[in-house]
Amino acid sequence: MPGPGSHRPGHAHLPHLFHMNPTTARAGAFPRPRLRTPLKLHWHADMRTCEIVHPHGSIELNRSAGEILARCDGTRELDDIIGELEARFGVSGLAADVYRFIDEARRLGWID
């Protein structure tokens, strides 16, 4: 599964997510996102990066993307995920970035 940005076969890097321009996406468009089966999220030992592992390889992600996808388990509303991220990192205003990432992850077939 290809991802945005430069990549080599089976690998892709996403841009840093928490410093992007605002978007008009809405939380209602993404109720309770869930990482699609058979994809698995695997954190590297340094906990700065992770990867989505799939039957044909893996897709390398930055920590921001991993933190979002780790919460996409089908039990949380998108607004709850945003609230958790803002509390964890002590920042506000992440909604536009998270909406944009979720939209792209859904387009790429990573989440339902």
MMTF fields as JSON, N, C-alpha, C and O atoms, coordinates in Angstrom:
{
  "mmtfVersion": "1.0.0",
  "mmtfProducer": "UNKNOWN",
  "numBonds": 447,
  "numAtoms": 448,
  "numGroups": 112,
  "numChains": 1,
  "numModels": 1,
  "chainsPerModel": [1],
  "groupsPerChain": [112],
  "chainIdList": ["A"],
  "bondAtomList": [4, 2, 8, 6, 12, 10, 16, 14, 20, 18, 24, 22, 28, 26, 32, 30, 36, 34, 40, 38, 44, 42, 48, 46, 52, 50, 56, 54, 60, 58, 64, 62, 68, 66, 72, 70, 76, 74, 80, 78, 84, 82, 88, 86, 92, 90, 96, 94, 100, 98, 104, 102, 108, 106, 112, 110, 116, 114, 120, 118, 124, 122, 128, 126, 132, 130, 136, 134, 140, 138, 144, 142, 148, 146, 152, 150, 156, 154, 160, 158, 164, 162, 168, 166, 172, 170, 176, 174, 180, 178, 184, 182, 188, 186, 192, 190, 196, 194, 200, 198, 204, 202, 208, 206, 212, 210, 216, 214, 220, 218, 224, 222, 228, 226, 232, 230, 236, 234, 240, 238, 244, 242, 248, 246, 252, 250, 256, 254, 260, 258, 264, 262, 268, 266, 272, 270, 276, 274, 280, 278, 284, 282, 288, 286, 292, 290, 296, 294, 300, 298, 304, 302, 308, 306, 312, 310, 316, 314, 320, 318, 324, 322, 328, 326, 332, 330, 336, 334, 340, 338, 344, 342, 348, 346, 352, 350, 356, 354, 360, 358, 364, 362, 368, 366, 372, 370, 376, 374, 380, 378, 384, 382, 388, 386, 392, 390, 396, 394, 400, 398, 404, 402, 408, 406, 412, 410, 416, 414, 420, 418, 424, 422, 428, 426, 432, 430, 436, 434, 440, 438, 444, 442],
  "bondOrderList": [1, 1, 1, 1, 1, 1, 1, 1, 1, 1, 1, 1, 1, 1, 1, 1, 1, 1, 1, 1, 1, 1, 1, 1, 1, 1, 1, 1, 1, 1, 1, 1, 1, 1, 1, 1, 1, 1, 1, 1, 1, 1, 1, 1, 1, 1, 1, 1, 1, 1, 1, 1, 1, 1, 1, 1, 1, 1, 1, 1, 1, 1, 1, 1, 1, 1, 1, 1, 1, 1, 1, 1, 1, 1, 1, 1, 1, 1, 1, 1, 1, 1, 1, 1, 1, 1, 1, 1, 1, 1, 1, 1, 1, 1, 1, 1, 1, 1, 1, 1, 1, 1, 1, 1, 1, 1, 1, 1, 1, 1, 1],
  "groupList": [{"groupName": "MET", "atomNameList": ["N", "CA", "C", "O"], "elementList": ["N", "C", "C", "O"], "formalChargeList": [0, 0, 0, 0], "bondAtomList": [1, 0, 2, 1, 3, 2], "bondOrderList": [1, 1, 2], "singleLetterCode": "M", "chemCompType": "L-PEPTIDE LINKING"}, {"groupName": "PRO", "atomNameList": ["N", "CA", "C", "O"], "elementList": ["N", "C", "C", "O"], "formalChargeList": [0, 0, 0, 0], "bondAtomList": [1, 0, 2, 1, 3, 2], "bondOrderList": [1, 1, 2], "singleLetterCode": "P", "chemCompType": "L-PEPTIDE LINKING"}, {"groupName": "GLY", "atomNameList": ["N", "CA", "C", "O"], "elementList": ["N", "C", "C", "O"], "formalChargeList": [0, 0, 0, 0], "bondAtomList": [1, 0, 2, 1, 3, 2], "bondOrderList": [1, 1, 2], "singleLetterCode": "G", "chemCompType": "PEPTIDE LINKING"}, {"groupName": "SER", "atomNameList": ["N", "CA", "C", "O"], "elementList": ["N", "C", "C", "O"], "formalChargeList": [0, 0, 0, 0], "bondAtomList": [1, 0, 2, 1, 3, 2], "bondOrderList": [1, 1, 2], "singleLetterCode": "S", "chemCompType": "L-PEPTIDE LINKING"}, {"groupName": "HIS", "atomNameList": ["N", "CA", "C", "O"], "elementList": ["N", "C", "C", "O"], "formalChargeList": [0, 0, 0, 0], "bondAtomList": [1, 0, 2, 1, 3, 2], "bondOrderList": [1, 1, 2], "singleLetterCode": "H", "chemCompType": "L-PEPTIDE LINKING"}, {"groupName": "ARG", "atomNameList": ["N", "CA", "C", "O"], "elementList": ["N", "C", "C", "O"], "formalChargeList": [0, 0, 0, 0], "bondAtomList": [1, 0, 2, 1, 3, 2], "bondOrderList": [1, 1, 2], "singleLetterCode": "R", "chemCompType": "L-PEPTIDE LINKING"}, {"groupName": "ALA", "atomNameList": ["N", "CA", "C", "O"], "elementList": ["N", "C", "C", "O"], "formalChargeList": [0, 0, 0, 0], "bondAtomList": [1, 0, 2, 1, 3, 2], "bondOrderList": [1, 1, 2], "singleLetterCode": "A", "chemCompType": "L-PEPTIDE LINKING"}, {"groupName": "LEU", "atomNameList": ["N", "CA", "C", "O"], "elementList": ["N", "C", "C", "O"], "formalChargeList": [0, 0, 0, 0], "bondAtomList": [1, 0, 2, 1, 3, 2], "bondOrderList": [1, 1, 2], "singleLetterCode": "L", "chemCompType": "L-PEPTIDE LINKING"}, {"groupName": "PHE", "atomNameList": ["N", "CA", "C", "O"], "elementList": ["N", "C", "C", "O"], "formalChargeList": [0, 0, 0, 0], "bondAtomList": [1, 0, 2, 1, 3, 2], "bondOrderList": [1, 1, 2], "singleLetterCode": "F", "chemCompType": "L-PEPTIDE LINKING"}, {"groupName": "ASN", "atomNameList": ["N", "CA", "C", "O"], "elementList": ["N", "C", "C", "O"], "formalChargeList": [0, 0, 0, 0], "bondAtomList": [1, 0, 2, 1, 3, 2], "bondOrderList": [1, 1, 2], "singleLetterCode": "N", "chemCompType": "L-PEPTIDE LINKING"}, {"groupName": "THR", "atomNameList": ["N", "CA", "C", "O"], "elementList": ["N", "C", "C", "O"], "formalChargeList": [0, 0, 0, 0], "bondAtomList": [1, 0, 2, 1, 3, 2], "bondOrderList": [1, 1, 2], "singleLetterCode": "T", "chemCompType": "L-PEPTIDE LINKING"}, {"groupName": "LYS", "atomNameList": ["N", "CA", "C", "O"], "elementList": ["N", "C", "C", "O"], "formalChargeList": [0, 0, 0, 0], "bondAtomList": [1, 0, 2, 1, 3, 2], "bondOrderList": [1, 1, 2], "singleLetterCode": "K", "chemCompType": "L-PEPTIDE LINKING"}, {"groupName": "TRP", "atomNameList": ["N", "CA", "C", "O"], "elementList": ["N", "C", "C", "O"], "formalChargeList": [0, 0, 0, 0], "bondAtomList": [1, 0, 2, 1, 3, 2], "bondOrderList": [1, 1, 2], "singleLetterCode": "W", "chemCompType": "L-PEPTIDE LINKING"}, {"groupName": "ASP", "atomNameList": ["N", "CA", "C", "O"], "elementList": ["N", "C", "C", "O"], "formalChargeList": [0, 0, 0, 0], "bondAtomList": [1, 0, 2, 1, 3, 2], "bondOrderList": [1, 1, 2], "singleLetterCode": "D", "chemCompType": "L-PEPTIDE LINKING"}, {"groupName": "CYS", "atomNameList": ["N", "CA", "C", "O"], "elementList": ["N", "C", "C", "O"], "formalChargeList": [0, 0, 0, 0], "bondAtomList": [1, 0, 2, 1, 3, 2], "bondOrderList": [1, 1, 2], "singleLetterCode": "C", "chemCompType": "L-PEPTIDE LINKING"}, {"groupName": "GLU", "atomNameList": ["N", "CA", "C", "O"], "elementList": ["N", "C", "C", "O"], "formalChargeList": [0, 0, 0, 0], "bondAtomList": [1, 0, 2, 1, 3, 2], "bondOrderList": [1, 1, 2], "singleLetterCode": "E", "chemCompType": "L-PEPTIDE LINKING"}, {"groupName": "ILE", "atomNameList": ["N", "CA", "C", "O"], "elementList": ["N", "C", "C", "O"], "formalChargeList": [0, 0, 0, 0], "bondAtomList": [1, 0, 2, 1, 3, 2], "bondOrderList": [1, 1, 2], "singleLetterCode": "I", "chemCompType": "L-PEPTIDE LINKING"}, {"groupName": "VAL", "atomNameList": ["N", "CA", "C", "O"], "elementList": ["N", "C", "C", "O"], "formalChargeList": [0, 0, 0, 0], "bondAtomList": [1, 0, 2, 1, 3, 2], "bondOrderList": [1, 1, 2], "singleLetterCode": "V", "chemCompType": "L-PEPTIDE LINKING"}, {"groupName": "TYR", "atomNameList": ["N", "CA", "C", "O"], "elementList": ["N", "C", "C", "O"], "formalChargeList": [0, 0, 0, 0], "bondAtomList": [1, 0, 2, 1, 3, 2], "bondOrderList": [1, 1, 2], "singleLetterCode": "Y", "chemCompType": "L-PEPTIDE LINKING"}],
  "groupTypeList": [0, 1, 2, 1, 2, 3, 4, 5, 1, 2, 4, 6, 4, 7, 1, 4, 7, 8, 4, 0, 9, 1, 10, 10, 6, 5, 6, 2, 6, 8, 1, 5, 1, 5, 7, 5, 10, 1, 7, 11, 7, 4, 12, 4, 6, 13, 0, 5, 10, 14, 15, 16, 17, 4, 1, 4, 2, 3, 16, 15, 7, 9, 5, 3, 6, 2, 15, 16, 7, 6, 5, 14, 13, 2, 10, 5, 15, 7, 13, 13, 16, 16, 2, 15, 7, 15, 6, 5, 8, 2, 17, 3, 2, 7, 6, 6, 13, 17, 18, 5, 8, 16, 13, 15, 6, 5, 5, 7, 2, 12, 16, 13],
  "groupIdList": [1, 2, 3, 4, 5, 6, 7, 8, 9, 10, 11, 12, 13, 14, 15, 16, 17, 18, 19, 20, 21, 22, 23, 24, 25, 26, 27, 28, 29, 30, 31, 32, 33, 34, 35, 36, 37, 38, 39, 40, 41, 42, 43, 44, 45, 46, 47, 48, 49, 50, 51, 52, 53, 54, 55, 56, 57, 58, 59, 60, 61, 62, 63, 64, 65, 66, 67, 68, 69, 70, 71, 72, 73, 74, 75, 76, 77, 78, 79, 80, 81, 82, 83, 84, 85, 86, 87, 88, 89, 90, 91, 92, 93, 94, 95, 96, 97, 98, 99, 100, 101, 102, 103, 104, 105, 106, 107, 108, 109, 110, 111, 112],
  "secStructList": [7, 7, 7, 1, 1, 1, 3, 3, 6, 6, 3, 3, 7, 7, 7, 7, 1, 6, 6, 7, 7, 7, 7, 7, 7, 7, 4, 4, 4, 1, 1, 1, 7, 5, 5, 7, 6, 6, 7, 3, 3, 3, 3, 7, 6, 6, 1, 1, 3, 3, 3, 3, 3, 3, 6, 6, 3, 3, 3, 3, 3, 3, 2, 2, 2, 2, 2, 2, 2, 2, 6, 7, 5, 1, 1, 1, 7, 2, 2, 2, 2, 2, 2, 2, 2, 2, 2, 2, 2, 6, 7, 7, 7, 7, 2, 2, 2, 2, 2, 2, 2, 2, 2, 2, 2, 2, 2, 6, 6, 1, 5, 7],
  "xCoordList": [0.843, 0.0, 0.876, 1.591, 0.846, 1.68, 1.156, -0.029, 2.04, 1.657, 2.185, 2.947, 1.794, 2.262, 3.738, 4.285, 4.368, 5.771, 6.686, 6.233, 7.975, 8.933, 8.862, 8.599, 9.098, 9.03, 9.849, 10.197, 10.143, 10.741, 9.73, 8.796, 9.869, 8.858, 8.54, 9.428, 7.266, 6.822, 6.988, 6.592, 7.559, 7.774, 7.319, 7.45, 6.782, 6.393, 6.57, 6.418, 6.883, 6.999, 5.894, 5.648, 5.237, 4.227, 4.854, 5.785, 4.369, 4.889, 4.514, 3.574, 5.244, 4.888, 3.484, 3.169, 2.645, 1.226, 0.773, -0.258, 1.478, 0.935, 1.288, 1.157, 1.728, 2.016, 1.532, 2.265, 0.301, -0.256, -1.297, -1.684, -1.737, -2.759, -4.132, -4.363, -5.045, -6.394, -7.138, -6.808, -8.126, -8.965, -10.422, -10.72, -11.306, -12.728, -13.347, -14.571, -12.542, -13.074, -13.85, -13.617, -14.762, -15.583, -15.487, -15.339, -15.573, -15.472, -16.568, -16.327, -17.762, -18.868, -18.605, -19.259, -17.651, -17.329, -16.514, -16.358, -15.993, -15.125, -15.544, -14.755, -16.749, -17.156, -16.334, -16.232, -15.765, -15.044, -14.11, -14.339, -13.074, -12.153, -11.478, -11.244, -11.166, -10.55, -9.514, -9.778, -8.32, -7.285, -7.826, -8.334, -7.719, -8.302, -7.533, -6.303, -8.263, -7.677, -7.166, -7.869, -6.014, -5.093, -3.935, -2.901, -4.075, -2.99, -2.719, -3.641, -1.447, -1.031, -0.093, 0.704, -0.198, 0.691, 1.809, 1.548, 3.051, 4.215, 5.131, 5.61, 5.372, 6.263, 7.701, 7.978, 8.62, 10.049, 10.531, 9.871, 11.663, 12.181, 12.346, 12.137, 12.712, 12.921, 11.61, 11.631, 10.47, 9.138, 8.983, 8.03, 9.899, 9.78, 9.125, 8.565, 9.199, 8.602, 7.901, 8.147, 7.037, 6.347, 6.091, 6.456, 5.47, 5.134, 3.816, 3.446, 3.13, 1.967, 2.51, 3.146, 2.257, 2.693, 1.49, 0.403, 1.701, 0.636, 1.214, 2.435, 0.393, 0.885, 1.946, 2.703, 2.017, 2.961, 4.16, 4.947, 4.324, 5.448, 5.061, 4.261, 5.637, 5.342, 5.398, 5.979, 4.779, 4.739, 5.253, 4.632, 6.376, 6.988, 6.236, 5.923, 5.953, 5.21, 5.989, 6.805, 5.746, 6.334, 5.499, 4.435, 5.969, 5.29, 3.886, 2.96, 3.723, 2.409, 1.376, 0.281, 1.725, 0.817, 0.539, -0.599, 1.58, 1.403, 0.501, -0.332, 0.659, -0.178, -1.65, -2.531, -1.909, -3.294, -3.811, -4.866, -3.069, -3.539, -3.662, -4.518, -2.816, -2.902, -4.258, -4.7, -4.907, -6.211, -7.379, -8.541, -7.067, -8.112, -8.442, -8.04, -9.185, -9.52, -11.013, -11.477, -11.762, -13.193, -14.025, -15.249, -13.383, -14.124, -14.238, -15.046, -13.445, -13.409, -13.956, -13.69, -14.716, -15.116, -13.872, -12.953, -13.841, -12.682, -12.427, -11.272, -13.473, -13.279, -12.622, -11.849, -12.919, -12.271, -10.786, -9.953, -10.458, -9.053, -8.311, -7.209, -8.905, -8.281, -8.067, -6.991, -9.066, -8.941, -7.825, -7.08, -7.702, -6.626, -5.261, -4.344, -5.12, -3.841, -3.482, -2.335, -4.45, -4.182, -3.794, -2.913, -4.431, -4.081, -2.7, -1.904, -2.414, -1.125, 0.05, 1.083, -0.111, 0.999, 0.905, 1.77, -0.13, -0.251, -0.399, 0.123, -1.113, -1.341, -2.826, -3.582, -3.226, -4.601, -4.567, -3.52, -5.706, -5.786, -5.308, -4.9, -5.345, -4.887, -5.972, -5.689, -7.199, -8.325, -8.107, -8.29, -7.728, -7.572, -6.529, -6.724, -5.414, -4.361, -4.825, -4.545, -5.531, -6.006, -7.061, -7.034, -7.991, -8.989, -8.306, -8.672, -7.311, -6.611, -5.91, -5.967, -5.249, -4.559, -5.557, -5.325, -6.656, -7.66, -8.239, -8.465, -8.477, -8.983, -7.999, -8.402, -6.72, -5.696, -5.55, -5.421, -5.569, -5.462, -6.643, -6.477, -7.814, -8.986, -8.834, -9.136, -8.374, -8.174, -7.181, -7.338, -6.151, -5.132, -5.571, -4.858, -6.741, -7.241, -6.698, -6.777, -6.14, -5.583, -6.633, -6.481, -7.709, -8.741, -10.125, -10.357, -11.025, -12.449, -13.169, -14.381],
  "yCoordList": [-1.186, 0.0, 1.233, 1.472, 2.0, 3.195, 4.253, 4.283, 5.103, 6.206, 7.498, 7.491, 8.606, 9.889, 10.093, 9.488, 10.927, 11.242, 10.289, 9.407, 10.479, 9.605, 8.223, 8.078, 7.22, 5.865, 4.92, 5.21, 3.784, 2.679, 1.551, 1.641, 0.501, -0.551, -1.019, -1.414, -0.965, -1.429, -0.43, -0.724, 0.746, 1.74, 3.115, 3.456, 3.894, 5.272, 6.114, 5.613, 7.367, 8.303, 9.337, 9.865, 9.623, 10.671, 11.946, 11.89, 13.093, 14.353, 14.515, 13.878, 15.365, 15.661, 16.241, 17.106, 15.785, 16.1, 17.268, 17.865, 17.625, 18.57, 20.019, 20.873, 20.32, 21.705, 21.983, 22.536, 21.598, 21.789, 22.907, 23.373, 23.325, 24.366, 23.813, 22.611, 24.667, 24.217, 23.637, 23.929, 22.83, 22.24, 22.364, 22.704, 22.098, 22.198, 20.846, 20.742, 19.806, 18.47, 18.495, 19.349, 17.564, 17.497, 16.116, 15.12, 16.056, 14.795, 13.824, 12.618, 14.306, 13.426, 12.567, 11.542, 12.977, 12.205, 10.958, 10.087, 10.854, 9.744, 9.134, 9.163, 8.584, 8.034, 6.797, 5.868, 6.783, 5.635, 4.938, 3.786, 5.634, 5.011, 3.784, 3.709, 2.815, 1.558, 1.141, 1.173, 0.746, 0.239, -1.002, -1.915, -1.03, -2.103, -3.416, -3.424, -4.505, -5.842, -6.161, -5.846, -6.752, -7.376, -6.471, -6.973, -5.163, -4.25, -4.271, -4.389, -4.155, -4.096, -2.909, -2.604, -2.243, -1.13, -1.66, -2.258, -1.444, -1.923, -0.74, -0.062, -0.498, 0.588, 0.105, -1.015, 0.939, 0.632, 0.856, 1.545, 0.286, 0.337, 1.766, 2.018, 2.699, 4.085, 4.83, 5.931, 4.246, 4.839, 6.183, 6.916, 6.508, 7.73, 7.466, 8.371, 6.237, 5.853, 4.51, 3.761, 4.24, 2.955, 2.588, 3.326, 1.453, 1.055, 0.302, -0.358, 0.42, -0.415, -1.643, -1.535, -2.799, -4.052, -4.649, -4.762, -5.028, -5.637, -6.82, -6.97, -7.656, -8.878, -8.661, -9.583, -7.478, -7.222, -6.384, -5.987, -6.104, -5.296, -4.428, -4.821, -3.24, -2.326, -0.891, -0.598, -0.01, 1.412, 2.145, 2.095, 2.821, 3.528, 4.833, 5.59, 5.081, 6.267, 7.044, 6.469, 8.329, 9.106, 8.925, 8.306, 9.452, 9.272, 9.864, 9.272, 11.016, 11.656, 10.744, 10.558, 10.182, 9.264, 8.038, 7.575, 7.515, 6.349, 6.629, 5.797, 7.799, 8.157, 8.236, 7.845, 8.733, 8.789, 7.382, 6.999, 6.609, 5.272, 4.338, 3.454, 4.524, 3.677, 3.822, 2.918, 4.942, 5.198, 4.841, 4.938, 4.435, 4.058, 2.575, 1.73, 2.292, 0.904, 0.621, -0.448, 1.576, 1.4, 1.692, 1.575, 2.072, 2.339, 3.826, 4.216, 4.663, 6.095, 6.911, 6.614, 7.933, 8.928, 9.748, 9.85, 10.322, 11.104, 12.28, 12.595, 12.925, 14.03, 13.557, 14.301, 12.326, 11.772, 11.528, 11.793, 11.024, 10.804, 12.137, 12.228, 13.157, 14.483, 14.982, 15.489, 14.847, 15.264, 14.533, 15.143, 13.229, 12.451, 12.938, 13.078, 13.194, 13.665, 15.042, 15.281, 15.935, 17.273, 17.205, 17.946, 16.335, 16.179, 15.547, 15.989, 14.523, 13.822, 14.74, 14.69, 15.575, 16.422, 17.853, 18.673, 18.167, 19.494, 20.609, 21.707, 20.327, 21.324, 21.354, 20.458, 22.393, 22.455, 22.747, 23.083, 22.617, 22.954, 21.871, 22.179, 20.604, 19.517, 18.989, 18.178, 19.436, 18.851, 18.848, 17.809, 19.956, 20.023, 19.034, 18.382, 18.921, 17.991, 16.545, 15.732, 16.232, 14.86, 14.523, 13.43, 15.443, 15.192, 14.908, 13.972, 15.726, 15.566, 14.212, 13.524, 13.834, 12.546, 11.39, 10.456, 11.448, 10.384, 10.283, 9.182, 11.415, 11.416, 10.716, 9.899, 11.027, 10.402, 8.916, 8.095, 8.565, 7.152, 6.354, 5.216, 6.941, 6.259, 6.126, 5.07, 7.171, 7.118, 6.024, 5.362, 5.843, 4.829, 3.423, 2.451, 3.318, 2.004, 1.489, 0.292, 2.384, 1.957, 1.822, 1.008, 2.613, 2.573, 2.447, 2.821, 1.91, 1.819, 2.978, 3.115],
  "zCoordList": [0.0, 0.0, 0.0, 0.973, -1.026, -1.056, -0.108, 0.224, 0.313, 1.187, 0.625, -0.342, 1.214, 0.713, 1.006, 1.928, 0.238, 0.473, -0.268, -0.997, -0.071, -0.729, -0.103, 1.091, -0.919, -0.382, -1.229, -2.374, -0.635, -1.357, -1.278, -0.481, -2.057, -2.046, -0.63, 0.126, -0.292, 1.017, 2.138, 3.266, 1.884, 2.933, 2.457, 1.282, 3.389, 3.078, 4.32, 5.434, 4.153, 5.272, 5.148, 4.064, 6.245, 6.258, 6.775, 7.578, 6.337, 6.859, 8.321, 8.797, 9.037, 10.424, 10.432, 9.614, 11.332, 11.261, 12.105, 11.793, 13.146, 14.096, 13.791, 14.669, 12.582, 12.213, 10.795, 9.976, 10.515, 9.184, 9.216, 10.288, 8.057, 7.967, 8.321, 8.187, 8.77, 9.119, 7.917, 6.768, 8.196, 7.161, 7.575, 8.721, 6.671, 6.986, 7.287, 7.365, 7.459, 7.761, 9.069, 9.926, 9.213, 10.421, 11.037, 10.329, 12.36, 13.084, 12.68, 12.652, 12.367, 12.024, 10.801, 10.61, 9.968, 8.776, 9.105, 8.248, 10.319, 10.695, 12.03, 12.975, 12.148, 13.436, 13.791, 12.99, 14.958, 15.518, 14.514, 14.147, 14.08, 13.119, 13.719, 14.926, 12.84, 13.271, 12.231, 11.029, 12.715, 11.818, 11.123, 11.774, 9.831, 9.025, 9.209, 9.256, 9.31, 9.354, 7.959, 6.999, 7.776, 8.726, 9.135, 9.577, 9.001, 9.347, 10.847, 11.653, 11.21, 12.617, 12.782, 11.895, 13.928, 14.247, 15.131, 16.176, 14.718, 15.469, 15.774, 14.865, 17.081, 17.493, 17.501, 17.931, 17.03, 17.098, 18.526, 19.303, 18.872, 20.245, 20.757, 21.944, 19.893, 20.337, 20.601, 21.151, 20.217, 20.392, 19.669, 19.933, 18.771, 17.979, 16.633, 16.014, 16.195, 14.921, 15.083, 16.029, 14.144, 14.137, 12.688, 11.773, 12.491, 11.143, 11.142, 12.114, 10.035, 9.789, 9.078, 8.03, 9.649, 9.038, 8.321, 8.888, 7.069, 6.279, 5.514, 5.473, 4.915, 4.27, 3.193, 2.888, 2.618, 1.529, 1.942, 1.083, 3.218, 3.68, 4.853, 5.702, 4.89, 5.987, 5.482, 4.437, 6.251, 5.933, 7.16, 8.222, 7.019, 8.137, 8.415, 7.497, 9.699, 10.112, 11.161, 11.882, 11.25, 12.333, 13.601, 13.564, 14.693, 15.98, 15.974, 16.53, 15.357, 15.316, 14.668, 15.199, 13.531, 12.841, 13.7, 13.78, 14.343, 15.206, 16.385, 16.745, 16.992, 18.144, 17.735, 18.501, 16.547, 16.067, 15.801, 16.305, 15.007, 14.64, 15.834, 15.841, 16.846, 18.038, 18.719, 19.428, 18.509, 19.133, 18.212, 18.606, 17.005, 16.041, 16.21, 15.41, 17.275, 17.599, 17.491, 17.888, 16.955, 16.782, 18.015, 17.971, 19.125, 20.362, 20.672, 21.515, 20.008, 20.313, 19.147, 17.983, 19.477, 18.483, 18.139, 18.951, 16.96, 16.545, 17.485, 17.774, 17.959, 18.901, 20.198, 20.802, 20.634, 21.83, 21.576, 22.442, 20.389, 20.02, 20.041, 20.581, 19.461, 19.439, 20.861, 21.18, 21.715, 23.114, 23.84, 24.607, 23.604, 24.228, 23.767, 24.577, 22.48, 21.945, 22.499, 22.876, 22.548, 23.077, 24.549, 24.985, 25.319, 26.734, 26.884, 27.711, 26.094, 26.204, 25.884, 26.551, 24.867, 24.431, 24.942, 24.635, 25.717, 26.312, 25.3, 25.491, 24.22, 23.175, 22.836, 23.212, 22.125, 21.638, 20.148, 19.594, 19.511, 18.096, 17.149, 16.029, 17.566, 16.7, 15.769, 14.887, 15.953, 15.218, 13.705, 13.07, 13.123, 11.666, 11.172, 10.147, 11.901, 11.499, 11.601, 10.721, 12.674, 12.866, 11.815, 11.249, 11.544, 10.501, 9.167, 8.457, 8.837, 7.564, 7.502, 6.483, 8.595, 8.608, 8.48, 7.712, 9.223, 9.165, 7.757, 7.255, 7.127, 5.757, 4.827, 3.999, 4.956, 4.116, 4.444, 3.536, 5.718, 6.119, 5.57, 5.133, 5.594, 5.028, 3.514, 2.958, 2.847, 1.396, 1.008, -0.018, 1.847, 1.586, 1.994, 1.745, 2.621, 3.01, 4.321, 4.597, 5.147, 6.429, 7.51, 8.42, 7.426, 8.464, 7.842, 6.692, 8.642, 8.278, 8.909, 8.745]
}
